[in-house]
Amino acid sequence: MVTLFSAPNYCGEFDNAGAMMSVDDTLLCSFQILKPAEKKKYCVGIGTGSRPVTPPRNTKAKGKM
């Protein structure tokens, strides 16, 4: 089993390449290098952090005082 993961030019921050592995009928493996596209200065859908913001908790329960 082979697991490959790469995000070429992820959010315009990294200058890495990706790869695609092919296996033929004789089980010979070959790789195709995927070079990153032109860098972008922004990343759609990603804010200042890499994970979603957790909503603030209420310190007082509603209707109870």
Distance bins in CASP14 RR format, pairs under 12 A and 6 or more apart:
PFRMAT RR
TARGET T0000
AUTHOR 0000-0000-0000
RMODE 2
METHOD distances of the structure
MODEL  1
1 21 0 0 0 0 0 1 0 0 0 0 0
1 23 0 0 0 0 0 1 0 0 0 0 0
2 19 0 0 0 0 0 1 0 0 0 0 0
2 20 0 0 0 0 0 1 0 0 0 0 0
2 21 1 0 0 1 0 0 0 0 0 0 0
2 22 0 0 0 0 0 1 0 0 0 0 0
2 23 0 0 0 0 1 0 0 0 0 0 0
2 27 0 0 0 0 0 1 0 0 0 0 0
2 29 0 0 0 0 1 0 0 0 0 0 0
2 31 0 0 0 0 0 1 0 0 0 0 0
3 21 0 0 0 0 0 1 0 0 0 0 0
4 17 0 0 0 0 0 1 0 0 0 0 0
4 18 0 0 0 0 1 0 0 0 0 0 0
4 19 1 0 0 1 0 0 0 0 0 0 0
4 20 0 0 0 0 1 0 0 0 0 0 0
4 21 1 0 0 1 0 0 0 0 0 0 0
4 22 0 0 0 0 0 1 0 0 0 0 0
4 29 0 0 0 0 0 1 0 0 0 0 0
4 31 0 0 0 0 1 0 0 0 0 0 0
4 32 0 0 0 0 0 1 0 0 0 0 0
4 33 0 0 0 0 0 1 0 0 0 0 0
4 34 0 0 0 0 0 1 0 0 0 0 0
5 16 0 0 0 0 0 1 0 0 0 0 0
5 18 0 0 0 0 1 0 0 0 0 0 0
5 19 0 0 0 0 0 1 0 0 0 0 0
5 20 0 0 0 0 0 1 0 0 0 0 0
5 21 0 0 0 0 0 1 0 0 0 0 0
6 14 0 0 0 0 1 0 0 0 0 0 0
6 16 1 0 0 1 0 0 0 0 0 0 0
6 17 1 0 0 1 0 0 0 0 0 0 0
6 18 1 1 0 0 0 0 0 0 0 0 0
6 19 1 0 0 1 0 0 0 0 0 0 0
6 20 0 0 0 0 1 0 0 0 0 0 0
6 21 0 0 0 0 0 1 0 0 0 0 0
6 31 0 0 0 0 0 1 0 0 0 0 0
6 33 0 0 0 0 0 1 0 0 0 0 0
6 34 1 0 0 1 0 0 0 0 0 0 0
6 35 0 0 0 0 0 1 0 0 0 0 0
6 36 0 0 0 0 1 0 0 0 0 0 0
7 13 0 0 0 0 0 1 0 0 0 0 0
7 14 1 0 0 1 0 0 0 0 0 0 0
7 15 0 0 0 0 0 1 0 0 0 0 0
7 16 1 0 0 1 0 0 0 0 0 0 0
7 17 0 0 0 0 0 1 0 0 0 0 0
7 18 1 0 0 1 0 0 0 0 0 0 0
7 19 0 0 0 0 0 1 0 0 0 0 0
7 34 0 0 0 0 0 1 0 0 0 0 0
7 36 0 0 0 0 1 0 0 0 0 0 0
7 37 0 0 0 0 0 1 0 0 0 0 0
7 43 0 0 0 0 0 1 0 0 0 0 0
7 46 0 0 0 0 0 1 0 0 0 0 0
8 14 0 0 0 0 1 0 0 0 0 0 0
8 15 0 0 0 0 1 0 0 0 0 0 0
8 16 1 0 0 1 0 0 0 0 0 0 0
8 17 1 0 1 0 0 0 0 0 0 0 0
8 18 1 0 1 0 0 0 0 0 0 0 0
8 19 0 0 0 0 1 0 0 0 0 0 0
8 20 0 0 0 0 0 1 0 0 0 0 0
8 33 0 0 0 0 1 0 0 0 0 0 0
8 34 1 0 1 0 0 0 0 0 0 0 0
8 35 1 0 0 1 0 0 0 0 0 0 0
8 36 1 1 0 0 0 0 0 0 0 0 0
8 37 1 0 0 1 0 0 0 0 0 0 0
8 38 0 0 0 0 0 1 0 0 0 0 0
8 39 0 0 0 0 0 1 0 0 0 0 0
8 40 0 0 0 0 0 1 0 0 0 0 0
9 15 1 0 0 1 0 0 0 0 0 0 0
9 16 1 0 0 1 0 0 0 0 0 0 0
9 17 0 0 0 0 1 0 0 0 0 0 0
9 18 0 0 0 0 1 0 0 0 0 0 0
9 34 0 0 0 0 0 1 0 0 0 0 0
9 35 0 0 0 0 1 0 0 0 0 0 0
9 36 1 1 0 0 0 0 0 0 0 0 0
9 37 1 0 0 1 0 0 0 0 0 0 0
9 38 0 0 0 0 1 0 0 0 0 0 0
9 39 1 0 1 0 0 0 0 0 0 0 0
9 40 1 0 0 1 0 0 0 0 0 0 0
9 41 0 0 0 0 0 1 0 0 0 0 0
9 43 0 0 0 0 0 1 0 0 0 0 0
10 16 1 0 0 1 0 0 0 0 0 0 0
10 17 0 0 0 0 0 1 0 0 0 0 0
10 18 0 0 0 0 0 1 0 0 0 0 0
10 36 0 0 0 0 1 0 0 0 0 0 0
10 37 0 0 0 0 0 1 0 0 0 0 0
10 39 0 0 0 0 0 1 0 0 0 0 0
10 40 0 0 0 0 0 1 0 0 0 0 0
10 43 0 0 0 0 1 0 0 0 0 0 0
10 46 0 0 0 0 1 0 0 0 0 0 0
10 50 0 0 0 0 0 1 0 0 0 0 0
11 36 0 0 0 0 0 1 0 0 0 0 0
11 39 0 0 0 0 1 0 0 0 0 0 0
11 40 1 0 0 1 0 0 0 0 0 0 0
11 41 0 0 0 0 0 1 0 0 0 0 0
11 42 0 0 0 0 1 0 0 0 0 0 0
11 43 1 1 0 0 0 0 0 0 0 0 0
11 44 0 0 0 0 1 0 0 0 0 0 0
11 45 0 0 0 0 1 0 0 0 0 0 0
11 46 1 0 1 0 0 0 0 0 0 0 0
11 47 0 0 0 0 1 0 0 0 0 0 0
11 48 0 0 0 0 0 1 0 0 0 0 0
11 49 0 0 0 0 0 1 0 0 0 0 0
11 50 0 0 0 0 1 0 0 0 0 0 0
12 36 0 0 0 0 1 0 0 0 0 0 0
12 37 0 0 0 0 1 0 0 0 0 0 0
12 38 0 0 0 0 1 0 0 0 0 0 0
12 39 1 0 1 0 0 0 0 0 0 0 0
12 40 1 0 1 0 0 0 0 0 0 0 0
12 41 1 0 0 1 0 0 0 0 0 0 0
12 42 0 0 0 0 1 0 0 0 0 0 0
12 43 1 0 0 1 0 0 0 0 0 0 0
12 44 0 0 0 0 0 1 0 0 0 0 0
12 46 0 0 0 0 0 1 0 0 0 0 0
13 36 0 0 0 0 0 1 0 0 0 0 0
13 39 0 0 0 0 1 0 0 0 0 0 0
13 40 0 0 0 0 1 0 0 0 0 0 0
13 41 0 0 0 0 0 1 0 0 0 0 0
13 42 0 0 0 0 0 1 0 0 0 0 0
13 43 1 0 0 1 0 0 0 0 0 0 0
13 46 0 0 0 0 1 0 0 0 0 0 0
13 50 0 0 0 0 0 1 0 0 0 0 0
14 36 0 0 0 0 1 0 0 0 0 0 0
14 39 0 0 0 0 1 0 0 0 0 0 0
14 43 0 0 0 0 0 1 0 0 0 0 0
15 35 0 0 0 0 1 0 0 0 0 0 0
15 36 1 0 0 1 0 0 0 0 0 0 0
15 37 0 0 0 0 0 1 0 0 0 0 0
15 38 0 0 0 0 0 1 0 0 0 0 0
15 39 1 0 0 1 0 0 0 0 0 0 0
16 33 0 0 0 0 0 1 0 0 0 0 0
16 34 0 0 0 0 0 1 0 0 0 0 0
16 35 0 0 0 0 1 0 0 0 0 0 0
16 36 1 0 0 1 0 0 0 0 0 0 0
16 39 0 0 0 0 0 1 0 0 0 0 0
17 31 0 0 0 0 0 1 0 0 0 0 0
17 32 0 0 0 0 0 1 0 0 0 0 0
17 33 1 0 1 0 0 0 0 0 0 0 0
17 34 1 0 0 1 0 0 0 0 0 0 0
17 35 1 0 1 0 0 0 0 0 0 0 0
17 36 1 0 0 1 0 0 0 0 0 0 0
17 37 0 0 0 0 0 1 0 0 0 0 0
18 31 0 0 0 0 1 0 0 0 0 0 0
18 32 0 0 0 0 1 0 0 0 0 0 0
18 33 1 0 0 1 0 0 0 0 0 0 0
18 34 1 0 1 0 0 0 0 0 0 0 0
18 35 1 0 0 1 0 0 0 0 0 0 0
18 36 1 0 0 1 0 0 0 0 0 0 0
18 37 0 0 0 0 0 1 0 0 0 0 0
19 29 0 0 0 0 0 1 0 0 0 0 0
19 30 0 0 0 0 0 1 0 0 0 0 0
19 31 1 0 1 0 0 0 0 0 0 0 0
19 32 1 0 0 1 0 0 0 0 0 0 0
19 33 1 0 1 0 0 0 0 0 0 0 0
19 34 1 0 0 1 0 0 0 0 0 0 0
19 35 0 0 0 0 0 1 0 0 0 0 0
19 36 0 0 0 0 0 1 0 0 0 0 0
20 29 0 0 0 0 0 1 0 0 0 0 0
20 30 0 0 0 0 1 0 0 0 0 0 0
20 31 1 0 0 1 0 0 0 0 0 0 0
20 32 1 0 1 0 0 0 0 0 0 0 0
20 33 0 0 0 0 1 0 0 0 0 0 0
20 34 1 0 0 1 0 0 0 0 0 0 0
20 35 0 0 0 0 0 1 0 0 0 0 0
21 27 0 0 0 0 0 1 0 0 0 0 0
21 28 0 0 0 0 0 1 0 0 0 0 0
21 29 1 0 1 0 0 0 0 0 0 0 0
21 30 1 0 0 1 0 0 0 0 0 0 0
21 31 1 0 1 0 0 0 0 0 0 0 0
21 32 0 0 0 0 1 0 0 0 0 0 0
21 33 0 0 0 0 0 1 0 0 0 0 0
21 34 0 0 0 0 0 1 0 0 0 0 0
22 28 0 0 0 0 1 0 0 0 0 0 0
22 29 1 0 0 1 0 0 0 0 0 0 0
22 30 1 0 1 0 0 0 0 0 0 0 0
22 31 1 0 0 1 0 0 0 0 0 0 0
22 32 1 0 0 1 0 0 0 0 0 0 0
23 29 1 0 1 0 0 0 0 0 0 0 0
23 30 0 0 0 0 1 0 0 0 0 0 0
23 31 0 0 0 0 0 1 0 0 0 0 0
24 30 1 0 0 1 0 0 0 0 0 0 0
40 46 0 0 0 0 0 1 0 0 0 0 0
43 49 0 0 0 0 0 1 0 0 0 0 0
43 50 0 0 0 0 0 1 0 0 0 0 0
45 52 0 0 0 0 0 1 0 0 0 0 0
46 52 0 0 0 0 0 1 0 0 0 0 0
47 53 0 0 0 0 1 0 0 0 0 0 0
58 64 0 0 0 0 0 1 0 0 0 0 0
59 65 0 0 0 0 0 1 0 0 0 0 0
END
